[in-house]
Amino acid sequence: MAGNSVGKLINYSETGHGLGTDFTGQLELGRVDYTGNPFDFDPSLHLEGLRDKFYFGVLNLGLATSTSYVDNRQNKVWSTSISLGIGASVFGPISTGVNTGRIILKGK
């Protein structure tokens, strides 16, 4: 990111539904990359909305990557994150899944 978005913490919530091995709640800290001009990045235009996510976790720690297409599908927003959570999985300490969801910005 560039300009006013460099190092900015963005508070959000998200919904998700899809294939997974678990039911969890978690806190997530991530990094956002945007394939367009970084000076044009606007969280309310480019971050909020639909996204696809893949995640993998062991015990309470997880890794995830999510993508969404913006600007009339000309650019991509890609985020990578780490999470700390609690939940239950059919594979014991291992959880994984793919889902589609929505990012909802808080405090706009």
Accessible surface in RSA format (square Angstrom, percent):
REM  Atomic radii and reference values for relative SASA: ProtOr
REM  Chains: A
REM  Algorithm: Lee & Richards
REM  Probe-radius: 1.40
REM  Slices: 20
REM RES _ NUM      All-atoms   Total-Side   Main-Chain    Non-polar    All polar
REM                ABS   REL    ABS   REL    ABS   REL    ABS   REL    ABS   REL
RES MET A   1    71.81  37.2  20.38  13.5  51.43 122.5  20.38  17.3  51.43  68.1
RES ALA A   2    16.35  15.0  12.14  18.7   4.21   9.6  13.61  19.2   2.74   7.3
RES GLY A   3    47.32  58.4   0.00   N/A  47.32  58.4  29.01  79.6  18.32  41.0
RES ASN A   4   152.62 105.2 126.99 122.7  25.63  61.7  38.13  91.8 114.49 110.7
RES SER A   5    15.43  13.0  10.30  13.8   5.13  11.8   2.63   5.6  12.80  17.9
RES VAL A   6    97.81  64.4  77.32  70.0  20.49  49.4  78.50  68.2  19.31  52.4
RES GLY A   7    74.93  92.4   0.00   N/A  74.93  92.4  42.84 117.6  32.09  71.9
RES LYS A   8   119.22  58.2  92.75  56.9  26.47  63.0  56.14  50.5  63.08  67.2
RES LEU A   9   150.05  83.6 126.39  90.4  23.66  59.5 127.34  89.4  22.70  61.1
RES ILE A  10    48.41  27.5  25.94  19.3  22.47  54.1  29.46  21.2  18.95  51.4
RES ASN A  11   100.88  69.6  88.16  85.2  12.71  30.6  32.21  77.5  68.66  66.4
RES TYR A  12    65.88  30.8  49.09  27.9  16.79  43.7  36.38  27.3  29.50  36.4
RES SER A  13    42.05  35.5  36.19  48.3   5.86  13.5  31.24  66.5  10.81  15.1
RES GLU A  14    53.77  30.9  25.40  19.2  28.37  67.6  15.69  30.4  38.08  31.1
RES THR A  15    76.64  54.5  70.51  71.5   6.13  14.6  67.03  90.0   9.62  14.5
RES GLY A  16    45.21  55.8   0.00   N/A  45.21  55.8   6.00  16.5  39.21  87.8
RES HIS A  17   134.26  73.4 125.00  86.9   9.26  23.7  96.38  99.3  37.88  44.1
RES GLY A  18    60.77  74.9   0.00   N/A  60.77  74.9  24.44  67.1  36.33  81.4
RES LEU A  19   150.88  84.0 146.79 105.0   4.09  10.3 148.91 104.6   1.96   5.3
RES GLY A  20    46.71  57.6   0.00   N/A  46.71  57.6   9.50  26.1  37.21  83.3
RES THR A  21    24.08  17.1  18.85  19.1   5.23  12.5  23.37  31.4   0.71   1.1
RES ASP A  22    35.24  24.7   2.89   2.9  32.35  76.5   6.91  16.3  28.33  28.3
RES PHE A  23   173.80  87.0 169.85 105.2   3.95  10.3 172.98 104.9   0.82   2.4
RES THR A  24    61.78  43.9  32.07  32.5  29.71  70.8  17.88  24.0  43.90  66.4
RES GLY A  25    42.57  52.5   0.00   N/A  42.57  52.5  37.78 103.7   4.79  10.7
RES GLN A  26    83.64  46.8  47.08  34.4  36.56  87.1  16.36  34.8  67.28  51.0
RES LEU A  27   144.41  80.4 140.12 100.2   4.29  10.8 142.06  99.8   2.35   6.3
RES GLU A  28    43.77  25.1  13.11   9.9  30.66  73.0  10.41  20.1  33.37  27.2
RES LEU A  29   113.72  63.3 109.13  78.1   4.59  11.5 110.19  77.4   3.52   9.5
RES GLY A  30    47.16  58.2   0.00   N/A  47.16  58.2  13.67  37.5  33.49  75.0
RES ARG A  31   155.93  65.5 149.77  76.3   6.16  14.7  58.68  80.2  97.25  58.9
RES VAL A  32    34.96  23.0  24.77  22.4  10.19  24.6  24.77  21.5  10.19  27.6
RES ASP A  33    54.37  38.1  53.26  53.0   1.11   2.6  24.43  57.5  29.95  29.9
RES TYR A  34    24.87  11.6   5.35   3.0  19.52  50.8   0.77   0.6  24.10  29.7
RES THR A  35    91.91  65.4  56.97  57.8  34.94  83.3  62.84  84.4  29.07  43.9
RES GLY A  36    15.43  19.0   0.00   N/A  15.43  19.0   9.80  26.9   5.63  12.6
RES ASN A  37    79.72  55.0  65.42  63.2  14.31  34.5  25.06  60.3  54.66  52.8
RES PRO A  38    54.82  39.9  53.93  49.2   0.89   3.2  53.93  44.5   0.89   5.5
RES PHE A  39   149.34  74.7 120.97  74.9  28.37  73.8 121.40  73.6  27.94  80.0
RES ASP A  40    88.45  62.0  73.01  72.7  15.44  36.5  23.28  54.8  65.17  65.0
RES PHE A  41    15.95   8.0   2.33   1.4  13.62  35.4   2.33   1.4  13.62  39.0
RES ASP A  42    51.10  35.8  49.66  49.4   1.44   3.4  14.68  34.6  36.42  36.3
RES PRO A  43    19.55  14.3  19.55  17.8   0.00   0.0  19.55  16.1   0.00   0.0
RES SER A  44    52.57  44.4  38.35  51.2  14.22  32.8  22.69  48.3  29.88  41.9
RES LEU A  45   124.50  69.3 104.48  74.7  20.02  50.3 106.55  74.8  17.95  48.3
RES HIS A  46    10.51   5.7   9.25   6.4   1.26   3.2   5.63   5.8   4.88   5.7
RES LEU A  47    14.52   8.1  10.66   7.6   3.86   9.7  10.67   7.5   3.84  10.3
RES GLU A  48    50.71  29.1  32.96  24.9  17.74  42.2  15.30  29.6  35.40  28.9
RES GLY A  49    13.31  16.4   0.00   N/A  13.31  16.4  13.24  36.3   0.07   0.2
RES LEU A  50   113.06  63.0 100.91  72.2  12.14  30.5 100.91  70.9  12.14  32.7
RES ARG A  51    11.03   4.6   7.19   3.7   3.84   9.1   6.88   9.4   4.15   2.5
RES ASP A  52    76.93  53.9  74.89  74.5   2.04   4.8  22.49  52.9  54.44  54.3
RES LYS A  53    15.06   7.3  11.58   7.1   3.48   8.3  11.68  10.5   3.38   3.6
RES PHE A  54    98.88  49.5  97.90  60.6   0.98   2.6  97.90  59.4   0.98   2.8
RES TYR A  55    38.03  17.8  38.03  21.6   0.00   0.0  27.36  20.6  10.68  13.2
RES PHE A  56    84.65  42.4  83.51  51.7   1.15   3.0  83.93  50.9   0.72   2.1
RES GLY A  57     6.21   7.7   0.00   N/A   6.21   7.7   6.21  17.0   0.00   0.0
RES VAL A  58    69.19  45.5  65.11  58.9   4.08   9.8  65.11  56.6   4.08  11.1
RES LEU A  59   143.56  80.0 114.67  82.0  28.89  72.6 120.06  84.3  23.50  63.2
RES ASN A  60    86.67  59.8  80.67  78.0   6.00  14.4  10.01  24.1  76.66  74.1
RES LEU A  61   122.37  68.1 118.01  84.4   4.36  11.0 119.35  83.8   3.02   8.1
RES GLY A  62    12.82  15.8   0.00   N/A  12.82  15.8   9.95  27.3   2.87   6.4
RES LEU A  63   112.54  62.7 109.84  78.6   2.70   6.8 110.65  77.7   1.89   5.1
RES ALA A  64    13.08  12.0   4.75   7.3   8.33  19.0   8.71  12.3   4.38  11.6
RES THR A  65    42.73  30.4  41.00  41.6   1.74   4.1  41.41  55.6   1.32   2.0
RES SER A  66     9.55   8.1   7.26   9.7   2.29   5.3   1.57   3.3   7.98  11.2
RES THR A  67    37.25  26.5  35.12  35.6   2.13   5.1  20.54  27.6  16.71  25.3
RES SER A  68    16.53  14.0  11.10  14.8   5.43  12.5  10.93  23.3   5.60   7.8
RES TYR A  69   112.50  52.5  85.10  48.4  27.40  71.3  49.77  37.4  62.73  77.3
RES VAL A  70    21.01  13.8  14.37  13.0   6.64  16.0  21.01  18.3   0.00   0.0
RES ASP A  71    53.55  37.5  32.71  32.6  20.84  49.3  26.64  62.7  26.90  26.8
RES ASN A  72   142.74  98.4 108.99 105.3  33.75  81.3  28.28  68.1 114.46 110.6
RES ARG A  73   173.64  72.9 151.02  77.0  22.63  53.9  65.32  89.3 108.33  65.7
RES GLN A  74   143.35  80.2 110.79  81.0  32.56  77.5  35.57  75.7 107.78  81.7
RES ASN A  75    31.91  22.0  28.65  27.7   3.26   7.8   3.19   7.7  28.72  27.8
RES LYS A  76    46.55  22.7  46.33  28.4   0.22   0.5  16.30  14.7  30.25  32.2
RES VAL A  77     5.25   3.5   4.15   3.8   1.10   2.6   4.15   3.6   1.10   3.0
RES TRP A  78   108.67  43.6 108.60  52.6   0.07   0.2 107.99  57.6   0.68   1.1
RES SER A  79    20.89  17.7  20.18  26.9   0.71   1.6   9.80  20.9  11.10  15.5
RES THR A  80    61.85  44.0  59.18  60.0   2.66   6.3  47.90  64.3  13.94  21.1
RES SER A  81    16.08  13.6   8.41  11.2   7.67  17.7   8.42  17.9   7.66  10.7
RES ILE A  82   105.34  59.9 104.06  77.5   1.28   3.1 104.11  75.0   1.22   3.3
RES SER A  83    12.88  10.9   7.16   9.6   5.72  13.2   5.38  11.5   7.49  10.5
RES LEU A  84   103.38  57.6  99.57  71.2   3.81   9.6  99.57  69.9   3.81  10.2
RES GLY A  85    18.91  23.3   0.00   N/A  18.91  23.3  14.42  39.6   4.49  10.1
RES ILE A  86   139.41  79.3 135.07 100.6   4.33  10.4 137.20  98.8   2.20   6.0
RES GLY A  87    50.42  62.2   0.00   N/A  50.42  62.2  15.46  42.4  34.97  78.3
RES ALA A  88    73.54  67.6  62.55  96.5  10.99  25.0  69.83  98.3   3.71   9.8
RES SER A  89    27.82  23.5   4.82   6.4  23.01  53.0   8.19  17.4  19.64  27.5
RES VAL A  90   121.38  79.9  86.43  78.2  34.95  84.2  94.04  81.7  27.34  74.2
RES PHE A  91   127.01  63.5 111.10  68.8  15.91  41.4 119.29  72.3   7.71  22.1
RES GLY A  92    48.96  60.4   0.00   N/A  48.96  60.4  34.07  93.5  14.89  33.4
RES PRO A  93    76.80  56.0  63.36  57.8  13.44  48.8  73.15  60.4   3.65  22.7
RES ILE A  94    72.99  41.5  72.97  54.4   0.02   0.0  72.99  52.6   0.00   0.0
RES SER A  95    16.63  14.1  16.57  22.1   0.06   0.1   5.62  12.0  11.01  15.4
RES THR A  96    40.47  28.8  40.24  40.8   0.23   0.6  34.61  46.5   5.87   8.9
RES GLY A  97     7.28   9.0   0.00   N/A   7.28   9.0   7.28  20.0   0.00   0.0
RES VAL A  98    84.31  55.5  82.81  75.0   1.50   3.6  82.81  72.0   1.50   4.1
RES ASN A  99    25.23  17.4  21.67  20.9   3.57   8.6   5.99  14.4  19.24  18.6
RES THR A 100    56.52  40.2  55.97  56.7   0.54   1.3  32.13  43.2  24.39  36.9
RES GLY A 101     3.03   3.7   0.00   N/A   3.03   3.7   3.03   8.3   0.00   0.0
RES ARG A 102   109.59  46.0 109.59  55.9   0.00   0.0  32.33  44.2  77.26  46.8
RES ILE A 103    13.65   7.8  13.60  10.1   0.05   0.1  13.60   9.8   0.05   0.1
RES ILE A 104    69.35  39.5  69.35  51.7   0.00   0.0  69.35  49.9   0.00   0.0
RES LEU A 105    18.50  10.3   8.38   6.0  10.12  25.4   8.38   5.9  10.12  27.2
RES LYS A 106   109.85  53.6  92.67  56.9  17.18  40.9  48.23  43.4  61.62  65.6
RES GLY A 107    87.23 107.6   0.00   N/A  87.23 107.6  43.30 118.8  43.94  98.4
RES LYS A 108   165.62  80.8  89.19  54.7  76.43 182.0  91.34  82.2  74.28  79.1
END  Absolute sums over single chains surface
CHAIN  1 A     7277.9       5564.3       1713.6       4698.7       2579.2
END  Absolute sums over all chains
TOTAL          7277.9       5564.3       1713.6       4698.7       2579.2
